[in-house]
């Protein structure tokens, strides 16, 4: 009998596993790697919404938890995960410069936005109005995290790489069982795969497709993350991640020529050197109608929980949300009302054919 059965091993699943380990709880994980959003993510952590120059939701609280969380994972797994990188927001006009200075004076933002305009020194960049610099930014290598954490769980014999089959699942009043595995609770961390979960289908998980390119350009020589119409993220060895797109209708993990054209068109508005495309990937972000995570207990089955809906900010949100859920289950702490799935209980009771 495990304390927890966890379904899914993206940022949500890993964060919850780590939270359980620190508390001395036992767990078993089932994952089929069908959801690509954590794997193909840019991995950026950034406290500022750069389109509107506003503070991201609970940014400081999340960063305060996330930074030591990933540092501990680096030490545990023996792998480099956290790349601290300056983020420069390219200004398109004098008006945008003025908006930046107005935002710096807003409560909470003064700690995350540098007040001096950074002038462009890169001949491969078209940026006549310079940049605004966001502080406390960087990139988590999510692909390395998933690969090394999968290996870690395999070594400990607590991972089954297979698709969770609900025909073999049973929830009773005091435990859950899946085939031969028994646990006191189950937490679903399935990303967009939650749409196929009969217990939590009622939740309004939209899913937003994002596509990223990787380009190679020896002439760019840029060490900072540049944000204009798209991001360029330095990956080392003259490689840069370029992204991302946001599409709401296509729910496949297949890269598209349409998104590729969109990314290239935006990239060429500010990148002036030659480059070649070396990779093109896609994934479905687990996004929610109200742009808040989905965390909490099933309305009827009290040992079923969900940890999901992190959207494009999973690197920052995951450790925070995992801690919230653990404290709710084990210590009876109230969940943050903005993430608690109780906000959608009415949907559960008004829809038919849900378990």
Secondary structure, 3 states (H helix, E strand, C coil): CEEEEEECCCHHHHHHHHHHHHCCCCEEEEECCCCCHHHHCCCEECCEECCCCEECCCHHHHHHHHHHHHHHHHHHHCCCCEEECCEEEECCCHHHHHHHHHHHCCCCCCCCECCCCECCCCCCECCCCCEEEECCCEEECHHHHHHHHHHHHHHCCCEEECCCCHHHEEECCCCEEECCEEEEEEEECCHHHHHHCCCCCCCCECCEEEEEEEEECCCCCCCCEEECCCEEEEEECCEEEEECCCECCCCCCCCCHHHHHHHHHHHCCCECCCCEEEEEEEEEECCECCCCCEEEECCCCCCEEEEECCHHHHHHHHHHHHHHHHHHHHHCCCCCCCCEHHHHHHHHHHCCCCC
